Amino acid sequence: MPTVSRICTLLMVTCALISPVFSQTTQASPTKNTVTPQKNTSAVKKNNTPKKRVKNTTQNLQSNTDSQNEIYAPSYSERADVMAQVPEMAQRLHLNADWVKSVIGQAKQLDQVKRFILPAPAGVAKNWNLYRGRFIDPIRIEGGVRFWEANQADIEKAERVYGVPAEIIVAIVGVESLYGKQMGNFRTIDALATLTFDFPTSHPRAPERQAFFKQELENLLVLSHHNQADPLQVKGSYAGAIGMPQFMPSSISKYAVDFDGDQKIDLQNSTSDVIGSVGNYFKSFGWVKGMPTHFPVKINPETANMPALLAADILPSFTPESFQEKGALLELNSPASSHTGKLALIELQNGPNPASYVAGTDNFYVITRYNWSSYYAMAVIELGQAIVNKRNAQ
Ligand SMILES: [Ca+2]
């Protein structure tokens, strides 16, 4: 597992030649012990609500117009309050103040970014079946089969090195960017500067989120400086995620790897680096080789001890015995009955219809470290299985 300094050393060699190719990992999330069980607190698409996904899709559709909008967007060089913050920021990050001033000054405030970052309106019912349908579709399944075939050696290597199943790695790339076809068209510096200096105050967690994006902006600056790369050239999602796996700047520093050995990390163009980086991300968050992500569970919400079962949310907290004592029943004589780890009752709401439930393991929880949503994790798992089934059927 490469250290940050080694990554930077690798990047420093070549990034000046290739301009910013780093992609952003998902947000570095706290360790398991410090994570509150609320889903969706992170940067990129970290939501359980299908509604938000609609917004993200809208973002993708609208991103073609971003370049036109950028032309008319105000530059931060015109904002005295922002530019006044540069000396302190540069000093704290040990960066050249003139360079930081130049970069921040050329960043633009984008109204679209401020709109997209707002959560879905209250009262929108979560609906797993709708959410699922957006990702488990023929195009994404067939794309996964092709991506797997085209990158088989790297995928098998990642399985060996990190212990993460091929289908999980492939499905992550499929869900995040449709295998590189939808990586976002916002300039990352514009997105992160907007979310740092003009985060919408109407957001329910505005101070927390603004502080997060400020850290990511600073990570982008530091990473670019170390890599001798131009931060103005990096493009990605409205929330600052970059490349096929949609890594945030802090995550590239921590988890991205040079998997093809060309001495640079390129998460926008090197599928090998992408595959290795996704594997390393999961390994770093505690992926257990060979452990299933979840088991089927039978539960009657009318009679089971639902408050107890749902209190810990997605954090695996129950032994199989205590799980079943509370009314969440596992299949007899199945892998679930011999599972030695803890379980969580994962509730997936279906709008007005009865919710779906599965018993999530520690590996299910690890997937939610990529995107803090049980709906996201389940979509990744099911897409991966659908890709496996399609491959086996050929
Ligand atoms: Ca590489």
Residues whose N, C-alpha, C, O or C-beta is under 5 A from the ligand:
A	BS01	CA	D258 F259 D260 G261 D262 Q263 K264 I265 D266 S270 D273
